[in-house]
Amino acid sequence: MDFANRRLYLCTPDRPDLAQFLQVVIAGGVDVVQLRDKHADAAVILDRAALALEICRKNGVPFILNDRPDLALFLDADGVHVGQDDAPPSLCRSILGPNKVIGLSTHAVGELDRALDEDVTYLSAGPVEATPTKPGREAVGLHYVTEAVSRASVPVFVTGGVTASGIPALANAGVRHFVVVRALTEAEHPGVAAEQLRQAIDRYVN
């Protein structure tokens, strides 16, 4: 699956209004969705991921499951995203096959060095700013993100504190792909927030 033209990537935990939330943010411009829940039981993840997958498929948006290639296979999700301490991308690829999406988080140059040799669809780099969604993870700043973008042959999605007002500076640093969490999950009007993010991306990203 080609991720080069995917720009606005939502990473969301489960929430009571998941279906409605996904509908409005996708309508606003989100073009990738990841469900990330580190604490739920597998049965709960399967149930909620199936709901999210249905919404995404109806809207032509890839659905990515965090951390669980086995559950992604069972659901026929579009792919999986893993971190440095999760199942390695090679294992994910062997489970999911050659055509599924595999994303990998990176936070430092050494991790990037290793990631460049992996069979992945995209990388993430960050967090640019410290964020409560990644407790204990220090901010990497723009320099690392710029290096990751310049060296990688696959799309690099920036993470950590992405907001509509911050898009110009990130775009100026070379970023073309953006992961958003709190700017949408904590928004009073998530559909409007998605539109504002999309408008900023379309304006500043060539």
C-alpha positions in Angstrom: 0.0 0.0 0.0 1.4 3.4 -1.0 1.7 5.7 2.0 3.5 8.5 0.2 0.3 10.6 -0.2 -1.1 9.9 3.3 -0.5 13.0 5.4 -2.8 13.1 8.4 -2.5 10.0 10.6 -4.7 9.6 13.7 -3.5 7.5 16.6 -6.4 7.0 19.0 -7.2 5.0 22.1 -10.6 3.3 22.3 -13.4 5.6 23.4 -17.1 5.2 23.9 -18.0 7.2 20.8 -15.3 5.6 18.6 -17.5 5.1 15.5 -18.9 8.7 15.5 -15.4 10.1 16.3 -13.8 8.3 13.4 -16.5 9.3 11.0 -16.1 13.0 11.7 -12.3 13.1 11.7 -12.1 11.1 8.5 -14.6 13.6 7.0 -12.3 16.4 8.2 -9.2 15.0 6.5 -7.7 12.1 8.4 -6.4 9.6 6.0 -4.8 6.9 8.2 -6.3 5.5 11.5 -4.4 3.6 14.2 -6.1 2.1 17.2 -3.7 2.0 20.1 -4.7 0.5 23.5 -1.8 -1.0 25.5 -3.9 -2.3 28.3 -7.1 -3.8 26.9 -7.6 -7.6 26.7 -7.4 -9.2 23.3 -11.1 -9.8 23.1 -11.8 -6.1 23.7 -9.2 -5.0 21.2 -10.7 -7.4 18.6 -14.2 -6.0 19.2 -13.3 -2.4 19.0 -10.8 -2.8 16.2 -13.5 -4.6 14.1 -15.7 -1.5 14.6 -12.9 0.9 13.6 -12.0 -1.3 10.6 -15.6 -1.2 9.3 -15.6 2.6 9.5 -12.3 2.9 7.8 -13.1 0.5 5.0 -16.3 2.4 4.2 -14.3 5.6 3.9 -11.3 4.2 2.0 -8.9 4.9 4.9 -6.2 2.4 6.0 -6.8 0.9 9.4 -3.6 0.1 11.5 -3.6 -1.9 14.7 -1.0 -1.1 17.3 1.4 -3.7 18.6 -0.5 -6.9 17.7 0.3 -8.5 14.3 -1.6 -11.6 15.3 -4.9 -9.7 15.9 -4.3 -7.6 12.7 -4.0 -10.9 10.8 -7.2 -12.3 12.4 -9.1 -9.1 11.5 -7.6 -8.6 8.1 -6.6 -5.1 9.1 -4.5 -3.1 6.7 -1.5 -3.4 8.9 0.3 -3.0 12.2 2.4 -0.4 13.9 5.2 -1.6 16.3 7.6 0.1 18.6 11.2 -0.6 19.5 10.2 -3.1 22.3 7.4 -4.8 20.4 7.4 -7.6 17.8 10.1 -6.9 15.3 9.1 -5.8 11.8 10.5 -9.0 10.3 8.2 -11.1 12.5 5.3 -8.8 11.6 6.1 -9.2 7.9 6.2 -13.0 8.2 2.8 -13.0 9.9 1.0 -10.5 7.7 2.6 -11.1 4.4 4.2 -8.9 1.7 1.2 -6.6 1.0 0.2 -5.4 4.5 1.3 -2.1 6.1 4.0 -2.3 8.7 5.0 0.9 10.6 7.9 1.2 13.0 8.6 3.9 15.7 12.1 5.4 15.9 13.4 7.9 18.5 17.2 8.1 18.0 19.8 7.8 15.3 20.8 4.3 16.3 17.2 3.1 15.9 16.9 4.9 12.6 20.1 3.2 11.4 18.6 -0.2 12.1 15.1 0.7 10.8 16.5 1.6 7.4 17.3 -2.0 6.8 13.8 -3.2 7.8 11.0 -4.2 5.4 8.6 -1.5 6.6 5.9 0.7 4.8 6.7 3.8 6.9 8.6 5.0 9.9 7.6 7.4 12.7 10.1 9.8 14.2 9.6 11.6 17.5 8.3 12.8 19.7 9.3 16.3 18.6 7.9 17.6 21.8 7.4 15.6 25.1 3.9 14.3 25.2 1.8 12.5 27.9 0.9 9.9 25.4 4.5 8.7 25.6 5.3 9.1 29.3 9.0 9.1 30.1 10.0 9.6 26.4 12.2 12.6 26.0 11.6 15.0 23.1 13.9 14.5 20.1 13.5 18.0 18.6 13.5 18.9 14.9 17.0 17.9 14.1 16.4 14.1 14.4 13.2 14.3 12.5 14.9 16.2 9.6 17.6 13.5 9.6 15.1 10.7 9.5 13.2 12.3 6.6 16.3 12.9 4.6 17.7 9.4 5.1 14.6 7.2 4.8 13.3 5.8 1.5 9.8 5.4 3.0 7.5 8.0 4.4 8.4 9.3 7.9 5.5 10.4 10.1 6.4 12.9 12.8 4.9 12.4 16.3 4.7 14.5 19.5 2.6 17.6 19.9 1.5 18.0 16.3 -1.0 20.9 16.0 -2.3 23.0 13.2 -0.3 26.0 14.3 2.9 23.9 14.4 2.5 22.5 10.9 4.4 25.4 9.2 7.6 24.9 11.3 7.5 21.1 10.8 6.9 21.5 7.1 9.9 23.9 6.9 12.0 21.2 8.6 11.1 18.7 5.9 8.2 16.9 7.5 5.5 15.7 5.0 3.6 13.2 7.2 2.0 13.9 10.6 0.7 11.7 13.4 -1.9 13.4 15.6 -3.2 12.2 19.0 -4.4 14.9 21.4 -5.1 17.6 18.9 -8.0 15.4 17.8 -8.7 13.0 20.7 -9.0 15.9 23.2 -10.7 18.4 20.8 -14.1 19.8 21.7 -15.0 19.6 18.0 -12.8 16.9 16.5 -14.2 17.3 13.0 -13.3 21.0 12.9 -9.9 20.2 14.4 -9.3 17.7 11.7 -10.3 20.2 9.0 -7.9 22.8 10.5 -5.0 20.3 10.5 -5.8 19.2 7.0 -5.9 22.8 5.7 -2.6 23.6 7.3 -1.0 20.5 5.8 -2.4 21.3 2.3 -1.2 24.9 2.6 2.4 24.2 3.8 3.3 20.8 2.5 4.2 20.6 -1.2 
